Amino acid sequence: MLEEVGRLLLDPWAIFTIFWSMTLGIIMGAMPGLTGPMAMALLLGIAYTMQTEYSILAMMLIYMGGVYGGSLSAILLNIPGAPASAATAIDGYQLALQGKAGRAIALTTIASCIGTLIAIAFLAFLTPWLVKVSLLFTSWELLLLVLLGVMMAGSLTGDDPIKGWIAGMVGLLIAQVGLDDLHMHPRFSFGSHYLEAGVGLVAAIVGLFGISQVVVAMRDRDIHLEPVTHKIGRIMPTLEDLKGRVRVVLQSGVIGSIIGILPGLGADMGAWISYVLAKRTSRNPDLYGKGSTEGVIAAETGNNAVVPSSLIPVIALGLPGSGGAAIIMAALFVHGLTPGPMFLFENLDLFEYMVIGLLFGVVAMLIVGLALAHVIIHVLLIPRENIMAVVIAMGVMGAYASKLQYGDVWMMLAFGVLAYVMRRLDFPLAPMVLGIVLGSLLDEFLRNAMIIGDGDLSPLVTRPIALGLLIVLVLTLVGSLPVLRRSVSRLIAGARRPAAQAE
């Protein structure tokens, strides 16, 4: 590990990558309508031309910076730059109205750094243990794990789990387009030689995250962005700001880290759960929503802790914990690396490099975040049309550069239209992205399991781990059904009513 620290410190290109990717992530996260995953998707098209370490490092820090950057516009505009910063806006904007914008930005910066450090500790120490457990998995367990991840993402994202499941299954089907790996037989290609090569992963992700977001942002272009104040004030953090907040920081950091491991939840869920629990356990819950510094710290610690911890299932199980983690997983595929149980054994140096890179990213977040606080106001006032034009141009270049085929540009536009329609119909995108990324693994695990077992399905119930995963999968599907949820709610309400009458 110390060797990786020295290698990174003595590598000027690595230091340059850390700072430019963190700066890009913060700016993209702060701009309403843009997101960190959008920047990652646009960069994915040229990621394969970069050295593997630099490429993965840039992806991670753009993701980290994007989550943090959303807090700046949330505080100054009351418009979260990223969904993960919605909880921050509740108290952050109130602090800005009270002339404490600089203090709010300082608090979010400190909280973001601490939350990230807590999650990095989870990543460094939990991943090797999880890898040891995953080595007990055969193709059957891995197959069920992929299905469980996609179905859980569908259940936990959006308001309707059925729509989430549909999105996930569509993603898995899209991943099956092309020649199968065993007999090279074309599947769902409809006679098109272009589709025989499969759906371009880069084109699909750029379209889903980039083009659709541009359309959504331009649809809401009537929103007037006016900072609450042009005078941010003092932004240098002090120890006094965190005095008495240790419990909230640790509590929110652990909550965010755990949420990051679960598939499909994302940083916004980490922020909201941390915020709600902090309010419930606070000595001054009445201050929440009125400019509570504790609320700002809880939300920002929780959402930033999700980022490093979402990489744990990617590395240990080959299962991304969020949309951003799915793009990082796609970047690993682009470089010929396969995330999963064997990743640590084959790429231990890269894993250590990633952990050290995240630690250096925390330092960069502190420096760049505080340095951009005064500049970000002017960036936020750039006309949205100009920014979106640049985004579209980058998307087209990224999609074309991935395989040097014009067909990928049309594929990107097709996925952009599909994603926009899904957004309008309230279908979540995260399950579909997970399905597209994991679809090839599902195909491989299913084929291997059927070949090894000679078509016998009994290992699903005779192997203890497989049976446990199957039970969890069934309970996840059944427990997420709206009809069952309403029935349970009525039963609970009916049980409470006699008790209340007896009192």
C-alpha positions as CSV (number, residue, x, y, z in Angstrom):
1,M,0.0,0.0,0.0
2,L,2.8,2.4,0.8
3,E,4.4,1.7,-2.6
4,E,1.2,2.8,-4.2
5,V,1.2,6.0,-2.2
6,G,4.8,6.8,-3.3
7,R,4.0,5.9,-6.9
8,L,1.0,8.2,-7.0
9,L,2.8,11.0,-5.3
10,L,5.7,10.9,-7.7
11,D,3.4,10.7,-10.8
12,P,2.6,14.2,-12.0
13,W,0.0,12.9,-14.4
14,A,-1.8,11.1,-11.6
15,I,-1.9,14.3,-9.5
16,F,-3.1,16.2,-12.6
17,T,-5.8,13.6,-13.2
18,I,-7.0,13.9,-9.6
19,F,-7.4,17.6,-9.7
20,W,-9.0,18.0,-13.2
21,S,-11.4,15.1,-12.6
22,M,-12.4,16.4,-9.2
23,T,-12.9,19.9,-10.7
24,L,-15.0,18.6,-13.6
25,G,-17.1,16.5,-11.2
26,I,-17.8,19.4,-8.9
27,I,-18.8,21.8,-11.7
28,M,-21.0,19.2,-13.4
29,G,-22.6,18.3,-10.1
30,A,-23.2,22.0,-9.3
31,M,-24.9,22.8,-12.6
32,P,-28.7,22.1,-12.3
33,G,-29.5,19.6,-15.1
34,L,-26.1,18.1,-15.2
35,T,-24.8,15.3,-13.0
36,G,-21.6,13.4,-12.2
37,P,-22.8,10.2,-13.9
38,M,-23.4,12.3,-17.0
39,A,-19.8,13.5,-17.0
40,M,-18.6,9.9,-16.4
41,A,-20.8,8.7,-19.3
42,L,-19.4,11.3,-21.7
43,L,-15.8,10.5,-20.6
44,L,-16.4,6.7,-21.0
45,G,-16.2,7.1,-24.8
46,I,-12.5,8.1,-24.6
47,A,-11.6,6.2,-21.4
48,Y,-10.1,3.3,-23.3
49,T,-7.5,5.6,-24.7
50,M,-6.3,6.5,-21.3
51,Q,-4.0,4.4,-19.1
52,T,-6.1,2.1,-17.0
53,E,-5.1,3.6,-13.6
54,Y,-5.8,7.2,-14.8
55,S,-9.1,6.2,-16.4
56,I,-10.5,4.5,-13.3
57,L,-9.2,7.2,-11.1
58,A,-10.9,9.9,-13.1
59,M,-14.2,8.0,-13.1
60,M,-14.2,7.6,-9.4
61,L,-13.3,11.2,-8.6
62,I,-15.8,12.7,-11.1
63,Y,-18.4,10.6,-9.4
64,M,-17.2,11.8,-6.0
65,G,-17.0,15.4,-7.0
66,G,-20.4,15.3,-8.7
67,V,-22.2,14.2,-5.5
68,Y,-20.4,16.9,-3.5
69,G,-20.8,19.6,-6.2
70,G,-24.6,19.4,-6.1
71,S,-24.5,20.9,-2.6
72,L,-23.2,24.2,-3.9
73,S,-26.2,25.0,-6.0
74,A,-28.5,23.6,-3.3
75,I,-27.1,26.1,-0.9
76,L,-26.9,29.1,-3.2
77,L,-29.9,28.5,-5.4
78,N,-32.1,26.2,-3.4
79,I,-31.9,24.0,-6.6
80,P,-30.0,20.8,-6.0
81,G,-27.4,20.3,-8.7
82,A,-27.8,16.5,-8.1
83,P,-30.6,14.5,-6.6
84,A,-28.3,13.5,-3.8
85,S,-28.2,17.2,-2.6
86,A,-32.0,17.6,-2.2
87,A,-31.8,17.0,1.5
88,T,-28.9,19.5,1.8
89,A,-31.0,22.2,0.3
90,I,-33.5,22.1,3.1
91,D,-31.2,23.6,5.7
92,G,-28.3,24.8,3.5
93,Y,-30.5,27.4,1.7
94,Q,-31.9,28.6,5.0
95,L,-28.4,29.2,6.2
96,A,-27.6,31.1,3.0
97,L,-30.7,33.3,3.6
98,Q,-29.3,34.1,7.0
99,G,-26.1,35.3,5.5
100,K,-24.2,32.1,6.4
101,A,-23.7,30.7,2.9
102,G,-19.9,30.5,3.5
103,R,-20.4,28.5,6.7
104,A,-22.9,26.2,5.0
105,I,-20.4,25.5,2.2
106,A,-17.6,24.9,4.7
107,L,-19.8,22.4,6.6
108,T,-20.8,20.5,3.5
109,T,-17.1,20.3,2.4
110,I,-16.0,19.0,5.8
111,A,-18.9,16.6,6.0
112,S,-18.3,15.3,2.5
113,C,-14.7,14.6,3.2
114,I,-15.4,12.8,6.5
115,G,-18.2,10.7,4.9
116,T,-15.9,9.7,2.1
117,L,-13.1,8.7,4.5
118,I,-15.5,6.5,6.5
119,A,-16.6,4.8,3.3
120,I,-13.0,4.3,2.1
121,A,-12.3,2.5,5.4
122,F,-15.3,0.2,4.6
123,L,-13.9,-0.3,1.0
124,A,-10.4,-1.1,2.2
125,F,-11.4,-3.6,5.0
126,L,-14.7,-5.0,4.0
127,T,-13.9,-5.8,0.4
128,P,-11.2,-8.5,1.1
129,W,-13.6,-10.2,3.5
130,L,-16.4,-10.2,1.1
131,V,-14.1,-11.6,-1.6
132,K,-13.4,-14.6,0.7
133,V,-17.1,-15.2,1.0
134,S,-17.7,-14.8,-2.7
135,L,-15.1,-17.5,-3.5
136,L,-17.7,-20.0,-2.1
137,F,-20.0,-19.0,-5.0
138,T,-20.5,-21.2,-8.1
139,S,-22.2,-20.2,-11.3
140,W,-25.6,-20.8,-9.7
141,E,-24.9,-18.4,-6.8
142,L,-23.5,-15.8,-9.1
143,L,-26.5,-16.1,-11.5
144,L,-28.9,-15.5,-8.6
145,L,-26.8,-12.7,-7.3
146,V,-27.1,-10.9,-10.7
147,L,-30.8,-11.4,-10.7
148,L,-31.1,-10.3,-7.1
149,G,-29.1,-7.1,-7.8
150,V,-31.2,-6.1,-10.7
151,M,-34.5,-6.9,-9.0
152,M,-33.5,-5.1,-5.8
153,A,-32.5,-2.1,-7.9
154,G,-36.0,-2.2,-9.5
155,S,-37.7,-2.5,-6.1
156,L,-35.8,0.3,-4.4
157,T,-35.7,2.9,-7.1
158,G,-38.8,4.8,-8.1
159,D,-42.2,4.6,-6.7
160,D,-43.5,1.5,-8.5
161,P,-41.3,-1.6,-8.1
162,I,-43.1,-3.3,-11.1
163,K,-41.8,-0.5,-13.4
164,G,-38.4,-1.0,-11.9
165,W,-38.4,-4.7,-12.6
166,I,-39.6,-4.1,-16.2
167,A,-36.7,-1.6,-16.7
168,G,-34.2,-4.1,-15.3
169,M,-35.5,-7.0,-17.4
170,V,-35.4,-4.8,-20.5
171,G,-31.8,-4.0,-19.7
172,L,-30.9,-7.7,-19.4
173,L,-32.6,-8.4,-22.7
174,I,-30.8,-5.5,-24.5
175,A,-27.5,-7.1,-23.3
176,Q,-28.3,-10.3,-25.1
177,V,-28.3,-8.6,-28.5
178,G,-25.5,-9.9,-30.7
179,L,-23.6,-13.2,-31.3
180,D,-23.7,-15.6,-28.4
181,D,-20.3,-16.6,-27.0
182,L,-20.7,-20.3,-27.4
183,H,-22.0,-20.9,-31.0
184,M,-21.6,-17.4,-32.4
185,H,-25.3,-17.5,-33.3
186,P,-26.9,-14.0,-33.9
187,R,-29.6,-13.1,-31.3
188,F,-32.1,-10.3,-31.8
189,S,-30.0,-8.8,-34.5
190,F,-32.8,-8.8,-37.1
191,G,-30.3,-9.3,-39.9
192,S,-28.2,-6.2,-39.1
193,H,-24.5,-6.8,-39.1
194,Y,-24.1,-3.8,-36.8
195,L,-26.3,-5.4,-34.1
196,E,-24.4,-8.7,-34.4
197,A,-21.6,-7.0,-32.5
198,G,-24.0,-6.2,-29.7
199,V,-25.3,-3.0,-28.3
200,G,-22.4,-0.6,-27.7
201,L,-22.0,-0.2,-23.9
202,V,-20.6,3.3,-24.3
203,A,-23.3,4.4,-26.7
204,A,-26.1,3.1,-24.4
205,I,-24.7,4.7,-21.3
206,V,-24.1,8.1,-23.0
207,G,-27.6,8.0,-24.4
208,L,-29.2,7.0,-21.1
209,F,-27.4,9.4,-18.8
210,G,-26.3,12.2,-21.2
211,I,-28.8,12.8,-24.1
212,S,-31.9,12.2,-22.0
213,Q,-30.7,14.5,-19.3
214,V,-30.1,17.3,-21.8
215,V,-33.7,17.0,-23.0
216,V,-35.0,17.0,-19.5
217,A,-32.9,20.0,-18.6
218,M,-34.0,22.0,-21.6
219,R,-37.6,21.1,-21.0
220,D,-37.2,22.9,-17.6
221,R,-35.3,25.9,-19.1
222,D,-37.9,28.3,-17.7
223,I,-36.4,27.9,-14.3
224,H,-34.7,31.1,-13.3
225,L,-31.4,30.6,-11.6
226,E,-30.6,33.5,-9.3
227,P,-28.1,33.0,-6.4
228,V,-29.4,34.0,-3.0
229,T,-26.4,36.2,-2.4
230,H,-23.3,37.3,-4.3
231,K,-21.4,37.6,-1.0
232,I,-20.6,34.1,0.3
233,G,-18.5,35.3,3.2
234,R,-15.9,33.4,5.1
235,I,-15.6,29.8,3.9
236,M,-12.6,28.5,5.8
237,P,-13.9,25.7,8.1
238,T,-13.3,25.8,11.8
239,L,-13.2,23.1,14.5
240,E,-16.0,24.9,16.2
241,D,-18.3,24.1,13.3
242,L,-18.0,20.4,14.0
243,K,-18.1,20.6,17.8
244,G,-20.7,18.3,19.2
245,R,-21.3,16.8,15.8
246,V,-19.2,13.6,16.1
247,R,-22.1,11.3,16.7
248,V,-24.0,12.7,13.6
249,V,-21.0,12.4,11.4
250,L,-20.2,8.8,12.4
251,Q,-23.9,7.7,12.3
252,S,-24.4,9.2,8.8
253,G,-21.1,7.9,7.5
254,V,-21.9,4.4,8.5
255,I,-25.5,4.6,7.2
256,G,-24.3,6.0,3.8
257,S,-21.6,3.3,3.6
258,I,-24.2,0.5,4.1
259,I,-26.6,2.0,1.7
260,G,-23.8,2.3,-1.0
261,I,-23.3,-1.5,-0.8
262,L,-27.0,-2.2,-1.5
263,P,-27.8,-2.3,-5.3
264,G,-29.8,0.6,-6.8
265,L,-30.2,2.9,-3.8
266,G,-27.7,5.6,-4.6
267,A,-26.4,8.7,-2.9
268,D,-29.8,10.4,-2.7
269,M,-31.2,7.6,-0.5
270,G,-28.0,7.8,1.6
271,A,-28.7,11.6,2.1
272,W,-32.3,11.3,3.0
273,I,-32.0,8.3,5.4
274,S,-29.1,10.0,7.2
275,Y,-31.0,13.3,7.4
276,V,-34.2,11.6,8.8
277,L,-32.3,9.6,11.3
278,A,-30.3,12.5,12.4
279,K,-33.4,14.5,13.0
280,R,-35.0,11.7,15.0
281,T,-32.0,11.4,17.2
282,S,-31.3,15.1,17.5
283,R,-31.6,17.1,20.7
284,N,-32.9,20.0,18.7
285,P,-35.2,18.5,16.0
286,D,-37.2,21.7,15.8
287,L,-34.2,23.5,14.1
288,Y,-34.3,21.1,11.1
289,G,-35.6,22.9,8.1
290,K,-34.8,26.3,9.6
291,G,-31.0,26.3,9.0
292,S,-29.8,23.4,11.1
293,T,-26.0,22.9,10.7
294,E,-26.6,19.4,12.0
295,G,-29.0,18.6,9.1
296,V,-26.5,19.8,6.5
297,I,-23.7,17.7,8.0
298,A,-25.9,14.6,8.2
299,A,-27.1,14.9,4.6
300,E,-23.7,15.5,3.1
301,T,-21.9,12.9,5.2
302,G,-24.5,10.3,4.1
303,N,-24.6,11.0,0.4
304,N,-20.8,11.1,0.0
305,A,-20.2,8.0,1.9
306,V,-22.2,6.1,-0.7
307,V,-19.6,6.7,-3.4
308,P,-16.7,4.6,-2.3
309,S,-18.8,2.0,-0.6
310,S,-20.8,1.4,-3.9
311,L,-17.5,0.1,-5.3
312,I,-17.4,-2.8,-2.7
313,P,-19.9,-5.0,-4.5
314,V,-18.3,-4.1,-7.9
315,I,-14.9,-5.4,-6.9
316,A,-16.0,-8.3,-4.7
317,L,-19.1,-9.6,-6.5
318,G,-19.1,-7.9,-9.9
319,L,-22.4,-6.2,-8.9
320,P,-22.6,-2.4,-9.0
321,G,-24.3,-0.7,-6.1
322,S,-25.4,2.5,-8.0
323,G,-25.6,4.0,-11.5
324,G,-22.2,5.7,-11.0
325,A,-20.7,2.4,-9.9
326,A,-22.1,0.7,-13.0
327,I,-20.3,3.2,-15.2
328,I,-17.1,2.5,-13.3
329,M,-17.7,-1.2,-13.9
330,A,-18.2,-0.5,-17.6
331,A,-14.9,1.4,-17.6
332,L,-13.2,-1.7,-16.1
333,F,-14.8,-3.8,-18.9
334,V,-13.5,-1.3,-21.5
335,H,-10.0,-2.0,-20.3
336,G,-10.4,-5.7,-20.4
337,L,-10.8,-6.2,-16.6
338,T,-13.5,-8.4,-15.1
339,P,-14.9,-7.2,-11.7
340,G,-15.8,-10.1,-9.4
341,P,-14.3,-12.5,-6.9
342,M,-11.0,-12.9,-8.8
343,F,-10.5,-9.2,-9.3
344,L,-8.4,-8.7,-6.1
345,F,-6.2,-11.8,-6.9
346,E,-5.5,-10.6,-10.4
347,N,-5.4,-6.8,-9.9
348,L,-4.4,-6.2,-6.3
349,D,-2.1,-3.4,-7.3
350,L,-5.0,-1.6,-9.1
351,F,-7.3,-2.1,-6.0
352,E,-4.7,-0.5,-3.8
353,Y,-4.2,2.3,-6.3
354,M,-8.0,2.9,-6.3
355,V,-8.1,3.2,-2.5
356,I,-5.1,5.5,-2.4
357,G,-6.6,7.5,-5.2
358,L,-9.8,8.0,-3.3
359,L,-7.8,9.2,-0.3
360,F,-6.0,11.8,-2.5
361,G,-9.4,12.6,-3.9
362,V,-10.6,13.7,-0.4
363,V,-7.7,16.1,-0.2
364,A,-8.5,17.4,-3.7
365,M,-12.2,17.8,-2.7
366,L,-11.3,19.9,0.2
367,I,-8.9,22.2,-1.8
368,V,-11.0,22.5,-5.0
369,G,-14.3,22.7,-3.2
370,L,-13.3,25.6,-1.1
371,A,-11.5,27.3,-4.0
372,L,-14.5,27.1,-6.3
373,A,-17.0,28.4,-3.7
374,H,-16.6,32.0,-4.9
375,V,-16.2,31.1,-8.6
376,I,-19.2,28.8,-8.8
377,I,-21.7,31.6,-8.7
378,H,-20.5,32.9,-12.1
379,V,-20.5,29.3,-13.5
380,L,-24.1,28.8,-12.4
381,L,-25.1,31.9,-14.4
382,I,-23.8,30.5,-17.8
383,P,-26.8,30.1,-20.1
384,R,-28.0,26.6,-20.0
385,E,-28.3,26.4,-23.8
386,N,-24.6,26.9,-24.2
387,I,-23.8,24.2,-21.7
388,M,-26.2,21.7,-23.2
389,A,-24.7,22.3,-26.7
390,V,-21.3,21.3,-25.4
391,V,-22.7,18.2,-23.7
392,I,-24.3,17.0,-26.9
393,A,-21.1,17.5,-28.8
394,M,-19.1,15.6,-26.2
395,G,-21.7,12.8,-26.2
396,V,-21.5,12.4,-30.0
397,M,-17.7,12.4,-29.9
398,G,-17.6,9.9,-27.0
399,A,-20.0,7.5,-28.7
400,Y,-18.2,7.7,-32.0
401,A,-14.7,7.4,-30.5
402,S,-15.7,4.2,-28.6
403,K,-15.7,2.0,-31.8
404,L,-15.2,4.5,-34.6
405,Q,-18.6,3.7,-36.0
406,Y,-21.4,6.1,-36.9
407,G,-23.9,3.5,-35.9
408,D,-23.0,4.1,-32.3
409,V,-24.0,7.7,-32.6
410,W,-27.5,6.6,-33.8
411,M,-27.6,4.1,-31.0
412,M,-26.8,6.8,-28.5
413,L,-29.6,8.9,-29.8
414,A,-32.0,6.0,-29.7
415,F,-31.2,5.3,-26.1
416,G,-31.5,9.0,-25.3
417,V,-35.1,8.9,-26.7
418,L,-35.8,5.7,-24.9
419,A,-34.5,7.1,-21.6
420,Y,-36.5,10.3,-22.0
421,V,-39.7,8.3,-22.6
422,M,-38.9,6.2,-19.5
423,R,-38.5,9.4,-17.4
424,R,-41.8,10.8,-18.6
425,L,-43.5,7.5,-17.7
426,D,-41.7,7.3,-14.3
427,F,-39.6,4.2,-15.2
428,P,-36.3,4.3,-13.3
429,L,-33.1,4.2,-15.3
430,A,-30.8,2.6,-12.7
431,P,-32.3,-0.9,-13.1
432,M,-31.9,-0.7,-16.9
433,V,-28.3,0.4,-16.6
434,L,-27.5,-2.4,-14.2
435,G,-29.3,-4.9,-16.5
436,I,-27.2,-3.7,-19.6
437,V,-24.0,-3.9,-17.6
438,L,-24.7,-7.3,-16.0
439,G,-26.5,-8.9,-18.9
440,S,-23.4,-10.5,-20.4
441,L,-22.5,-11.9,-16.9
442,L,-26.0,-13.3,-16.5
443,D,-25.6,-15.1,-19.9
444,E,-22.2,-16.5,-19.0
445,F,-23.3,-17.7,-15.5
446,L,-26.5,-19.3,-16.8
447,R,-24.7,-21.1,-19.6
448,N,-21.9,-22.4,-17.3
449,A,-24.4,-23.6,-14.7
450,M,-26.5,-25.4,-17.3
451,I,-23.4,-27.0,-18.9
452,I,-21.8,-28.1,-15.6
453,G,-25.1,-29.5,-14.3
454,D,-26.2,-31.0,-17.6
455,G,-29.4,-29.0,-17.5
456,D,-30.2,-30.0,-13.9
457,L,-31.9,-27.2,-11.9
458,S,-31.7,-29.0,-8.5
459,P,-28.5,-27.1,-7.3
460,L,-30.9,-24.1,-6.9
461,V,-32.4,-25.8,-3.9
462,T,-29.7,-28.3,-2.8
463,R,-26.8,-25.8,-2.4
464,P,-27.4,-23.8,0.9
465,I,-26.0,-20.4,-0.4
466,A,-28.0,-20.7,-3.7
467,L,-31.2,-21.6,-1.7
468,G,-30.6,-18.7,0.6
469,L,-30.2,-16.3,-2.3
470,L,-33.3,-17.7,-4.0
471,I,-35.4,-17.2,-0.9
472,V,-34.1,-13.6,-0.6
473,L,-35.0,-13.0,-4.3
474,V,-38.5,-14.4,-3.8
475,L,-39.1,-12.3,-0.7
476,T,-37.8,-9.2,-2.4
477,L,-40.2,-9.7,-5.3
478,V,-43.2,-10.6,-3.2
479,G,-42.5,-8.1,-0.4
480,S,-42.2,-5.2,-2.9
481,L,-45.7,-5.8,-4.5
482,P,-47.9,-2.8,-3.9
483,V,-50.9,-5.0,-3.1
484,L,-49.0,-6.8,-0.4
485,R,-47.7,-3.5,1.0
486,R,-51.2,-2.1,1.3
487,S,-52.5,-5.3,2.9
488,V,-49.7,-5.2,5.5
489,S,-50.4,-1.5,6.2
490,R,-54.1,-2.2,6.7
491,L,-53.3,-5.1,9.1
492,I,-51.0,-2.9,11.1
493,A,-53.6,-0.1,11.3
494,G,-56.3,-2.6,12.3
495,A,-54.1,-4.0,15.1
496,R,-53.3,-0.5,16.4
497,R,-56.9,0.7,16.5
498,P,-58.2,-1.7,19.2
499,A,-55.0,-1.0,21.3
500,A,-55.7,2.8,21.0
501,Q,-59.3,2.3,22.0
502,A,-58.3,0.2,25.0
503,E,-56.1,3.0,26.2
